[in-house]
């Protein structure tokens, strides 16, 4: 059984290090344990694996949204990993800029907190919001379930069969192919695409989007199609 989530993952650009340290100091002074890469990746530890493990063990992600982080491909990957396992995101806007591209999609349904113009108030609001979100599930479980006679429970939708099963021969082959381009994070993206994609073609296109050059992308797609064809 995995260990329960125990920290907040700080998602930030290295160019915003000073603000990130300040946020961590404030949250930890308010009894909210944080995980931040510049402090918590052990010497000799694989950096990408440490990031993935920290996100998987997180109670939430504090995303420091700035001009620098909005242009970072690594930031988008971290948010995507968190989204794939439903880790709540708490965006903190460091400057008056609007999200664009992939971040616009990620932040479309989230209310961010502006760290300006009143810094201490904003950080206090952040800590309060996080504590409420973390404690809300426990409060909901403590309440007795109320069900009216006129409103019977709706049947649950059956989960869709993944395009490839995690741990299967095809899954591992595709993971190895994608890992050549993006490293250990490949496993997370494949699991997400396998459950969300409606067709094998969409599955391949989702993964190919993480391959940088057109030539390598086409070769990757052909290899994925070959693996899926062997499966069927």
C-alpha positions as CSV (number, residue, x, y, z in Angstrom):
1,X,0.0,0.0,0.0
2,X,1.5,3.4,-1.0
3,X,2.2,5.9,1.7
4,X,-0.4,8.6,2.2
5,X,0.3,12.0,0.6
6,X,2.3,14.1,3.0
7,X,3.6,17.3,1.3
8,X,2.9,20.1,-1.2
9,X,4.9,19.9,-4.5
10,X,6.3,23.3,-5.4
11,X,6.1,23.8,-9.2
12,X,8.3,26.7,-10.3
13,X,10.8,28.1,-12.7
14,X,14.4,28.2,-11.5
15,X,14.4,31.9,-12.4
16,X,11.7,32.4,-9.7
17,X,13.8,30.7,-7.0
18,X,13.8,33.6,-4.6
19,X,10.0,33.7,-4.5
20,X,9.7,29.9,-4.4
21,X,11.9,29.9,-1.2
22,X,9.8,32.6,0.3
23,X,6.5,30.6,-0.4
24,X,8.0,27.4,1.1
25,X,9.2,29.3,4.2
26,X,5.7,30.8,4.7
27,X,3.8,27.5,4.1
28,X,6.1,25.5,6.3
29,X,5.7,28.1,9.1
30,X,2.0,27.4,8.8
31,X,2.4,23.6,9.2
32,X,2.2,22.8,5.5
33,X,5.1,20.6,4.6
34,X,6.6,21.3,1.2
35,X,8.7,19.4,-1.4
36,X,10.9,21.6,-3.6
37,X,13.5,20.3,-6.0
38,X,16.3,22.7,-5.1
39,X,16.3,21.4,-1.6
40,X,14.8,17.9,-1.6
41,X,16.4,16.0,-4.5
42,X,19.1,14.0,-2.9
43,X,22.7,14.0,-4.3
44,X,23.0,11.3,-6.9
45,X,19.3,10.8,-7.2
46,X,17.8,10.8,-10.8
47,X,16.2,14.2,-11.1
48,X,13.2,13.3,-13.2
49,X,12.4,10.2,-11.2
50,X,12.5,12.3,-8.0
51,X,10.1,14.8,-9.5
52,X,7.6,12.1,-10.6
53,X,7.8,10.4,-7.2
54,X,7.3,13.7,-5.4
55,X,4.2,14.6,-7.5
56,X,2.7,11.1,-7.0
57,X,3.1,11.5,-3.2
58,X,1.8,15.1,-3.1
59,X,-1.4,16.4,-1.4
60,X,-1.4,19.3,-3.8
61,X,0.8,21.3,-6.3
62,X,1.6,24.9,-5.6
63,X,2.2,26.3,-9.1
64,X,4.1,29.6,-9.2
65,X,2.8,31.1,-12.5
66,X,5.1,33.7,-14.0
67,X,6.5,34.8,-17.3
68,X,9.3,32.3,-16.8
69,X,7.2,29.3,-15.8
70,X,4.7,30.0,-18.6
71,X,7.4,29.2,-21.1
72,X,8.8,26.1,-19.4
73,X,8.2,22.8,-21.0
74,X,9.2,21.0,-17.8
75,X,6.5,22.9,-15.9
76,X,3.9,21.8,-18.3
77,X,5.0,18.2,-17.9
78,X,4.8,18.5,-14.1
79,X,1.3,19.9,-14.3
80,X,0.3,17.1,-16.7
81,X,1.6,14.4,-14.4
82,X,-0.4,16.0,-11.5
83,X,-3.5,16.2,-13.6
84,X,-3.2,12.5,-14.7
85,X,-3.5,11.4,-11.0
86,X,-5.9,14.2,-9.9
87,X,-3.6,16.1,-7.6
88,X,-5.2,19.5,-6.8
89,X,-3.3,22.5,-8.2
90,X,-3.1,25.9,-6.3
91,X,-1.9,28.5,-8.8
92,X,-0.1,31.6,-7.5
93,X,0.4,34.4,-10.1
94,X,3.7,36.2,-9.6
95,X,3.1,38.9,-12.2
96,X,0.0,40.4,-14.1
97,X,0.2,38.1,-17.1
98,X,-2.5,35.8,-18.6
99,X,-1.9,32.1,-19.3
100,X,-1.6,31.0,-22.9
101,X,-1.3,27.7,-24.9
102,X,-1.2,24.6,-22.7
103,X,-1.3,26.6,-19.5
104,X,-4.5,28.3,-20.6
105,X,-6.0,24.9,-20.7
106,X,-4.5,23.7,-17.4
107,X,-5.7,26.9,-15.6
108,X,-9.1,27.3,-17.3
109,X,-11.1,26.0,-14.4
110,X,-8.8,27.1,-11.6
111,X,-8.9,30.3,-9.5
112,X,-5.4,31.6,-9.0
113,X,-4.2,33.8,-6.2
114,X,-2.2,37.0,-7.1
115,X,0.9,37.4,-4.9
116,X,0.7,41.1,-5.7
117,X,0.1,43.8,-4.5
118,X,-0.3,42.6,-0.9
119,X,2.2,39.7,-0.5
120,X,1.5,38.6,3.1
121,X,-2.2,38.7,2.6
122,X,-1.9,36.6,-0.6
123,X,0.4,34.0,1.1
124,X,-2.1,33.8,4.0
125,X,-4.9,33.2,1.6
126,X,-2.9,30.5,-0.1
127,X,-2.3,28.7,3.1
128,X,-5.9,29.0,4.1
129,X,-7.1,27.7,0.7
130,X,-4.7,24.7,0.8
131,X,-5.8,23.7,4.3
132,X,-9.4,23.9,3.4
133,X,-8.9,21.8,0.3
134,X,-6.9,19.2,2.1
135,X,-9.3,18.9,5.0
136,X,-12.5,19.0,2.8
137,X,-12.4,15.2,1.8
138,X,-12.1,14.2,5.5
139,X,-15.1,16.5,6.4
140,X,-17.2,15.0,3.6
141,X,-16.5,11.5,4.8
142,X,-17.4,12.4,8.3
143,X,-20.9,13.6,7.3
144,X,-23.7,10.9,7.2
145,X,-24.7,10.1,3.6
146,X,-28.2,11.6,2.9
147,X,-30.2,10.0,0.1
148,X,-33.8,10.9,-0.8
149,X,-36.4,8.3,-1.8
150,X,-37.2,10.3,-4.9
151,X,-33.6,10.5,-6.1
152,X,-32.1,7.0,-6.5
153,X,-28.4,6.7,-7.0
154,X,-27.3,6.8,-10.6
155,X,-25.5,3.8,-11.9
156,X,-21.8,4.4,-12.3
157,X,-20.4,4.5,-15.9
158,X,-18.2,1.5,-16.7
159,X,-14.6,2.5,-17.1
160,X,-13.3,2.3,-20.7
161,X,-10.8,-0.4,-21.5
162,X,-7.3,1.2,-21.8
163,X,-5.7,1.2,-25.3
164,X,-2.8,-0.8,-23.7
165,X,-2.7,-2.3,-20.3
166,X,-0.1,-1.0,-17.9
167,X,2.7,-3.6,-17.5
168,X,1.9,-5.4,-20.7
169,X,4.5,-6.3,-23.3
170,X,3.2,-3.6,-25.7
171,X,3.0,-1.0,-22.9
172,X,6.7,-1.6,-21.9
173,X,7.8,-1.5,-25.6
174,X,6.1,1.9,-26.1
175,X,7.4,3.2,-22.8
176,X,10.9,2.4,-23.9
177,X,10.4,4.1,-27.2
178,X,9.1,7.3,-25.6
179,X,11.6,7.3,-22.7
180,X,14.4,7.7,-25.3
181,X,12.9,11.2,-25.9
182,X,11.6,12.3,-22.5
183,X,13.0,10.0,-19.9
184,X,11.2,8.2,-17.0
185,X,8.2,10.6,-17.2
186,X,7.2,8.5,-20.3
187,X,5.4,6.0,-18.1
188,X,3.0,8.6,-16.7
189,X,2.1,10.0,-20.1
190,X,1.4,6.6,-21.6
191,X,-0.8,5.6,-18.7
192,X,-2.8,8.9,-19.0
193,X,-3.1,8.6,-22.8
194,X,-4.1,4.9,-22.6
195,X,-7.1,5.6,-20.4
196,X,-8.2,8.9,-22.0
197,X,-7.7,8.3,-25.8
198,X,-10.8,7.0,-27.6
199,X,-8.9,5.3,-30.4
200,X,-5.4,3.8,-31.0
201,X,-4.7,6.6,-33.5
202,X,-5.5,9.3,-30.9
203,X,-3.3,7.4,-28.4
204,X,-0.4,7.5,-30.7
205,X,-0.9,11.2,-31.6
206,X,-1.0,12.1,-27.9
207,X,2.3,10.5,-27.2
208,X,4.0,11.7,-30.4
209,X,3.2,15.3,-29.3
210,X,6.1,14.8,-26.8
211,X,8.6,14.0,-29.5
212,X,10.4,17.2,-30.6
213,X,11.4,16.8,-34.3
214,X,9.1,15.8,-37.2
215,X,11.4,13.0,-38.4
216,X,11.6,11.4,-34.9
217,X,7.9,12.0,-34.4
218,X,7.0,10.1,-37.5
219,X,9.4,7.3,-36.7
220,X,7.9,7.1,-33.2
221,X,4.3,7.0,-34.5
222,X,5.2,4.1,-36.9
223,X,6.8,2.1,-34.1
224,X,3.8,2.7,-31.8
225,X,1.4,1.6,-34.6
226,X,3.4,-1.5,-35.1
227,X,3.2,-2.4,-31.4
228,X,-0.6,-1.8,-31.4
229,X,-1.0,-3.9,-34.5
230,X,0.9,-6.7,-32.9
231,X,-1.4,-6.5,-29.9
232,X,-4.5,-6.9,-32.0
